[in-house]
């Protein structure tokens, strides 16, 4: 499977007019090779050429682990602490015909290492994100089934969370509960955001120490991986009471989310999907409080292509998986978000999350 993925990436590299791609330790490297090691300040990464050749460069510390993981199928070039990384790099690049060439680079590459390679080895780098995303943007039938399984795990855990959440808990307690239950159900790489009260107005809130109070609002945003494919769901719940303002905004967000979801079918123009949600929120007078994209692609990474936003001038294709997650955020007051994962299919679409979007007052 990984060989096929590297072959597909090589075709995208060639199509993009690049000579090769550098992929440093990351979920992208895991996708391409089945393994990704720890990354420290010492450079290491996989190079894939437009012709499909591969080689790996790393410090001697990692040689045994890399050769064991890759079963000796990918040539490895190493150096020891005290020796020159770029000298070894130059030899490897020359052997594989990459000196003086333009290479793509993934997002986990460390700038200080890349700058040294550029200075000493006579190569240039460009942003390889779009190329890497294109190589995995269409999910296979097996990958789609793993996405469904990951979504089911998240759905089931949301139902359990409704009976767990109560005043007096910390956000961290709820987060731990979500991740524990997902792990028990077979989910890996579990993650969660629990944003309560005014913290819910921060879309990517990363705290965890606020105590849940009566008459609170809570955004739950969480997911896990199943066989490497991620889930991502958001639901907003209320503790003890919901105000008229909150009920009104919840209704607007739900209407926007479901409208965009209906439009997000095979062949849809992505800016139209964005506008389906954004237009409803703007008409209600909250355009300034909806400042994020409508959605993001998902698969081997929580965020990958295709982005669901007006600047993405392409059409949905069967196999594209993405979130639909409009929200309204009143800074320092509260926020509301509803999110499902959608898979574009030949018949049209499949919404992978089935958790209720009714208002829950716990």
N, C-alpha and C positions, 0 to 999 in steps of 0.2 A: 504493500500500500504506500509506504513512504517513498519508494522508488518512483512510483507513478506520480506522486505529488511533486517530487523534485523535477520530473520530466515536464509536468504541466507548468511549473514555475519557470523552467528554462525557456519554454515556448513564449511565456509572457515577457520574460527578460528580453528575448530577441525582438518581440513585437514592439517593445518600448524603446528599442534602439540602444540598449545598454550592452556592455560586454559581459557583465556578471552582476552578482548580488552578494553582499556581505550580510549574514544573519547571525547576530550574537545571541547568547543564551536568552531564551524567552519562550513564550508559548508558540511563537512562530517556528522556532528551532525544533521544539517538541513535535509540532505538526509535520515538519519536513523529514525528521530523522527518528522519531519515537523516543528521543531522550534530550533533556536539556540539563546541563550541570549547574552547580553553584557558580556565580560570577563575582569575582573580586576586582581589584584595581588592575590586575594583570590582564592584558588583552587575550581574548579567545573568540573564535567565531568560525562559522562555516562559509566557504565561498562556493557559489554555484555559477558556472559560466553559461553563456547563451547556448553553447553546444551541449550542455548537460553534464560536463565534467564537474566533480566536486573535490574539495580538499578542505582540511581543517587545520587551523593554526592555533596553538595554545602553549602555555608554559609547561615545562616538564612535569610540574605538579599534577597536571590533569591528564597526561598522556595515557596512563594505564586505564583510567576510567573511560576515556573517550574511545580507545581502541576496543575495550571490552563491550561498550554499548553499541558501537558501530560494527562490531565483528570483523574489523580489519578491512571493511569494504570501502572506507573513505580514507585516502592517504592523509597522514597527520604529520605536520611540521612543528617542531618544538624548539624552545630555547630554555636555558637555565637562568635563574636569577643571577645577575651580574653580567650576563651577555646581552647583546642587542636584539630586541624583538624585531625592529624594523629591518635588520640585516637578514634575518631568517625570512621575514615577510617578503622582502625584495626577491629572494631566491625563489620562493614559492610562486609569487606572482609572475616572475619571468618564465618559470617552467611551464606555467599554464597559459601563457600568452596574454597576460593582463597588464603588463607594464605599459604605461602611457594611455590606459583606457579609462572610460567612464563607467563607474560601478554604482549600483543602487546600494542603499544601506537601510537596515531596519531601525526601529525606534529605540531599541535597547542598547545600541552601540554607544560607547562612552566617547564624548567629544574629544577629550584629551588624547585618547589613543588614535582616533581617526585623524586628528590633525597631525600627529607624528607620522602616520603612514603616508598622508598626502605630502608632507614635507620631505620625507626621506625616500619614498618609493616611486614617485612620479606617476601616481594615479589620481583620479578625481572621483568624488562621490556626489551623488544626488539622492534626494528623498525617494526611497523605494517603497513607501507605504502603499501607494495605489497599485503597484505591480504585485506586491505580496498579497494584497486583498483580492485582486482579480483572480489569482490562482486558486482561491478557495471560496469564492463568493457564491458559487452554486453548490448546494449540498447534495450529496448522493442519497439514495434511498436509505442506506444504513445510517448515515448521519442524521437524516430527517427523523428516523425512528428514535435515535438517541436524544435528539432535541425534544421529542414528545415525552420520552421517559423523564428527562430532567424537568420538564414543565409540570408533569404529573406530581413529581415529588414536591415541587414548590406549592402547587395547589393544595395538596393534602396537608402540608405543614401550615399553610395559612388557616385552614379550618381548625387545626389544633390550637393555633395561637389565639383564636377568638375566645377560647375557654381559659386561656392562661393569663391574658393581659388584665391587670387590675391596678388601682391606685397603690402607691407605696413601692412598686418595683422601680428599679433603675432601668434606663434605656439599655444598659449592658445586660441586664437580666433577660430582657426580651430577645436581644440579639443572640445571647448564648443559647436560649431555648430554640430559636429558629435554626441555628447552625447544628445544634445537637440532634434535633429531630430530622433534619435533612440527612445528616451523616448516618443515623440509624436506618433510614430508608434506602441507603445505598448511594447517596450523593457524595461526591468528592469536591475538594476545593470550595467548600461552603463559604459564603460571604453574606453580609447583611448590613443594611443601614436602618437604624431606628431613630427617627427624628420626631420628638414630641414638643407640644406647645409651640413657642416661638421658633424653636429649632426646625420645625417643619417648613419654615419659610426659606431655608437654605437647601437647594436641590441636592447637593452632594455633601451634606452634613457628615462630619466624621467623629463627633463627640459621642459620649456614651454615659455621662455621669448625672444627667438630669433625672429627678424623681418624678414618676408619673403621678399626676394629680387628678382629682375629680374635675370633670368638665374639660378634659384635655382632648387634643386632637393628635393623632399619631400617624405618620407615614411609615409604612413598612415596605422596604425595598430590598429584595433578597433573592438568592438563587444558589445553584450548585452546578457541578459538572457531572455528566454521566457518560462514561467512555469518552471523555474529553470534550463533550458538547455541553454548552452552558444553558442554564435557564436564568430568567430575570423577570421578576414580577413586582409590581407596586400596587398596594392597596392603601387607602386612607380610612382609618377607623376613629371612632369617638368614644370617650370614656364618660359614661354617666349622663351626658347631655350634648346636644348639638344646637348651636345658635341658628337663628334665621339667616344670618349672613353666611355662615358656613354651609347651611343646607342649599342656599341659592348658588354659591360658587361650586359646590359639589355637583349640582345638577348641570352647570355649564361645562365643567370639566368632563363629566361623563358623556354629555351630548357630543362634545368635541372629539373625545376618544373614540366613541362608537362610529361617528361620522367618518373619521379618517380610516378606521378599520374597514368599513364597508367599501371605501374607495381603493384600498390597498390590495388589488387583485392583479393577477398575471396580466402584463401589458400596460398597467397604469403608469402614467407619467409621474415621477416622484414629486415634482413640485405641486402637482394637483393633490397628492396625498397630504402634503404639508398644509396646503391652503384649506383643505377640508376641515382640519382642526383649527387652524389659525384664524380662519374667517369667522367661525362661531365665537371664539373667545374675543376677537376684536369687536364684533357686533355687540357683544355684551359690555364693552367698555374696559376690558382688562388686557388690551394688547401690550401695554407696558409691563404687565406682570407675567407675561409668557415670553421668556427671553431665551429659551433653549430650543434645540431642534425637536421635531416631533418624534423622531426615533433614531435608532442606530442599528446596524447590522449585528448579528450575534452568531456564534458558532464555536470555534476553538478559542476564541477570546470573547469576553463579555461585550467589548466594543470593537467591531470591525465593520467592513463594508456590507451593505450599502447604507450610508447615512440618509435618513429621511428628512430632507431639508430642501428649501426652494432652489438652492444653488447646485443641487445634484441633478444635472440635466440628462437623466437616463430613464429608461423604462424598467419596471419590475419584470423579472424573468423567473420561470419555474426553478425552484431550488434556492431562491434568495430568502433568508430568514432575517427578521428585523423586529424591533419593538415599535409599538405605537404608545407614546407616553406623554401626552400634553399635560401641562400643569399650570396652576395659577399660584403665584407666590407673593404674599403681602409682607414685605421685609419687616422682620422683628415682631410680626403678629402671628400669622400662620400660613401654611401652604397646603395645597391639595394636589395629588397626582394619582392617576390611574394608568396602569401599564400592563399590556399583554404582549406576548410574542406571536407574530404572524409568519406563516410560511406561504410564499407564493407557489401555486401549483398549476398544472396544466388546466384543470377545471376552473381555477380562479384563485382560491386561497384556502388556508386552514388556520384557524385561530387555535393556538396550542394551549393557551390557558383557559380554564373553565371556572375559576373561582368567581363567585357572585360579585357583582358590582353594586348591589343594593347597599344602602346606608346601614352600617352596623354601629349601634350605640351599645357599648358593652357595660 
